[in-house]
């Protein structure tokens, strides 16, 4: 993977995804690579994951609080600059105009050089699970906000005239969770750190040793037992 010359200076990287733990599972090793290189990574998560449990007696507000703490711990492992949450209910995200305005506001506020989100086209994953509808909604609404809304003053003009948020379009978008990648990012040296970050999400992972075993099994097909290799893949869009 070759970066453009712009990557020689610190980049502002904005990650917009649906839930706590999404950044770590989708692209945690890549995020660690970027923070180690001096780039500033900021998360905006569209929900606090208040339905991330199967216990009917679990109080969503308490779970939300737990997951915020877990996400802060995971972000610290990866060197993430800041973590923010919107107050949308978990499981009910819809890529409608109201949410598009929220995401447009975030993009104009953060003014990233690079934006990371997930692929709204991914419905079925490896023939073993259905992709969460919030993931698809988050990706769809974020891409719709990137173009054309965030960079055009005629979209949501109140953001400009009432909130003073100038139009802004990221230079690049990196779409994770895709089945149509054009970037295979080598992250073998950071895979254990990714696992450590995921393990901070104690409410979600069950047995941490089993989680580590599952993650270590996700090596590339050209790996050997002695030399496993790991990649994170993306659809990278560079606006010209």
JOKAQUI-V460161 format. One record per residue. N is the residue number from 1. SS is DSSP state (H for helix, E for strand, L for the rest). PHI is phi in radians with two decimals (none if undefined). OMEGA is omega as a letter, one per 30 degrees, with the letter a starting at -180 (* if undefined). Layout:
# JOKAQUI-V460161
[[N/SS/PHI/OMEGA] [N/SS/PHI/OMEGA]]
This chain:
# JOKAQUI-V460161
[[1/L/none/l] [2/L/-1.82/l] [3/L/-1.47/l] [4/L/-1.37/a] [5/H/-1.08/l] [6/H/-1.07/a] [7/H/-1.27/l] [8/H/-1.30/l] [9/L/-2.03/a] [10/L/-0.99/a] [11/L/-1.85/l] [12/E/-1.60/a] [13/E/-2.05/a] [14/E/-1.93/l] [15/E/-1.89/l] [16/E/-2.07/l] [17/E/-2.44/a] [18/L/-1.45/a] [19/L/-2.28/l] [20/L/-0.99/a] [21/L/1.50/l] [22/H/-1.03/a] [23/H/-1.06/a] [24/H/-1.20/l] [25/H/-1.18/a] [26/H/-1.26/a] [27/H/-2.74/a] [28/H/-1.04/a] [29/H/-1.19/l] [30/H/-1.11/l] [31/H/-1.08/l] [32/H/-1.11/l] [33/H/-1.00/a] [34/H/-1.22/l] [35/H/-1.16/l] [36/H/-1.08/a] [37/L/-1.45/l] [38/L/1.69/l] [39/L/-1.43/a] [40/E/-1.73/a] [41/E/-1.90/l] [42/E/-2.17/l] [43/E/-1.73/l] [44/E/-2.20/a] [45/E/-1.86/a] [46/E/-1.33/l] [47/E/-2.39/l] [48/L/-1.76/l] [49/L/1.25/a] [50/L/-1.31/l] [51/L/-2.03/a] [52/L/-1.43/l] [53/L/-2.75/l] [54/L/-1.82/a] [55/L/-1.50/a] [56/L/-1.14/l] [57/L/-1.57/a] [58/L/-1.25/l] [59/L/-1.49/a] [60/H/-0.96/a] [61/H/-1.09/l] [62/H/-1.18/l] [63/H/-1.10/l] [64/H/-1.01/l] [65/H/-1.10/l] [66/H/-1.05/a] [67/H/-1.26/l] [68/H/-1.09/l] [69/H/-1.13/l] [70/H/-1.05/a] [71/H/-1.14/l] [72/H/-1.08/l] [73/H/-1.14/l] [74/H/-1.13/l] [75/H/-1.09/l] [76/H/-1.11/l] [77/H/-1.05/a] [78/H/-1.59/a] [79/L/1.40/a] [80/L/-1.24/a] [81/L/-1.24/a] [82/E/-2.56/l] [83/E/-2.24/l] [84/E/-2.23/l] [85/E/-2.22/l] [86/E/-1.60/a] [87/E/-1.74/l] [88/E/-1.38/a] [89/L/-1.24/l] [90/L/-1.03/l] [91/L/1.53/a] [92/L/-2.05/a] [93/L/-1.10/l] [94/L/-2.29/a] [95/L/-1.38/a] [96/L/-1.65/a] [97/H/-1.16/l] [98/H/-1.10/l] [99/H/-1.22/l] [100/H/-1.07/l] [101/H/-1.13/l] [102/H/-1.03/a] [103/H/-1.24/l] [104/H/-1.03/l] [105/H/-1.03/a] [106/H/-1.07/a] [107/H/-1.09/l] [108/H/-1.20/l] [109/H/-1.23/a] [110/H/-1.46/l] [111/L/0.88/a] [112/L/-1.29/l] [113/L/-1.36/a] [114/E/-2.30/l] [115/E/-2.09/l] [116/E/-2.04/l] [117/E/-2.53/a] [118/E/-2.02/a] [119/L/-1.47/l] [120/L/-1.25/a] [121/L/-1.46/a] [122/L/-1.41/a] [123/L/-1.76/a] [124/E/-2.06/a] [125/E/-1.93/l] [126/L/0.94/l] [127/L/1.04/a] [128/L/-2.19/l] [129/E/-2.75/l] [130/E/-1.67/l] [131/L/-1.13/a] [132/L/-1.02/l] [133/H/-1.06/l] [134/H/-1.11/l] [135/H/-1.07/a] [136/H/-1.14/l] [137/H/-1.15/l] [138/H/-1.09/l] [139/H/-1.13/a] [140/H/-1.10/a] [141/H/-1.22/l] [142/H/-1.22/l] [143/H/-1.12/l] [144/H/-1.17/l] [145/H/-1.31/l] [146/H/-1.00/l] [147/H/-2.42/g] [148/H/-1.81/a] [149/H/-1.22/a] [150/H/-1.12/a] [151/L/-1.66/a] [152/L/-2.05/a] [153/L/-1.15/a] [154/L/-1.44/l] [155/L/-1.58/a] [156/L/0.80/a] [157/H/-1.05/l] [158/H/-1.12/l] [159/H/-1.12/l] [160/H/-1.42/a] [161/H/-1.46/l] [162/L/-1.79/a] [163/L/-1.96/l] [164/L/1.25/a] [165/L/-1.61/a] [166/L/-1.24/l] [167/L/-1.00/a] [168/L/-2.74/l] [169/L/-2.14/l] [170/L/-1.04/l] [171/L/-1.29/a] [172/E/-2.37/l] [173/E/-2.19/l] [174/E/-1.97/a] [175/E/-1.78/l] [176/E/-1.68/a] [177/L/1.09/a] [178/L/-1.75/l] [179/L/-1.78/a] [180/L/-2.34/a] [181/L/-1.37/l] [182/L/-2.16/l] [183/E/-2.32/l] [184/E/-1.97/a] [185/E/-1.66/l] [186/E/-1.23/a] [187/L/-2.37/a] [188/H/-0.96/a] [189/H/-1.22/a] [190/H/-1.99/a] [191/H/-1.14/l] [192/H/-1.16/l] [193/H/-1.21/l] [194/H/-1.03/l] [195/H/-1.07/l] [196/H/-1.04/l] [197/H/-1.12/l] [198/H/-1.09/a] [199/H/-1.16/l] [200/L/-1.18/a] [201/L/-1.53/a] [202/H/-1.06/a] [203/H/-1.20/a] [204/H/-1.93/a] [205/H/-1.85/a] [206/L/1.26/a] [207/L/-1.25/a] [208/H/-1.12/l] [209/H/-1.21/l] [210/H/-1.15/l] [211/H/-1.04/a] [212/H/-1.07/l] [213/H/-1.10/l] [214/H/-1.08/a] [215/H/-1.17/l] [216/H/-1.21/l] [217/L/-1.36/a] [218/L/-1.57/l] [219/L/-1.43/a] [220/L/-1.25/a] [221/L/-1.20/l] [222/L/-1.59/l] [223/L/-1.30/l] [224/L/-2.13/l] [225/L/-0.98/a] [226/L/-1.37/a] [227/L/-2.38/l] [228/L/-1.20/a] [229/L/-2.24/a] [230/L/-2.27/l] [231/E/-2.33/l] [232/E/-2.07/a] [233/E/-2.01/a] [234/E/-2.55/l] [235/E/-1.77/a] [236/E/-1.74/l] [237/E/-2.05/l] [238/E/-1.99/a] [239/L/-1.31/a] [240/L/-2.19/*]]
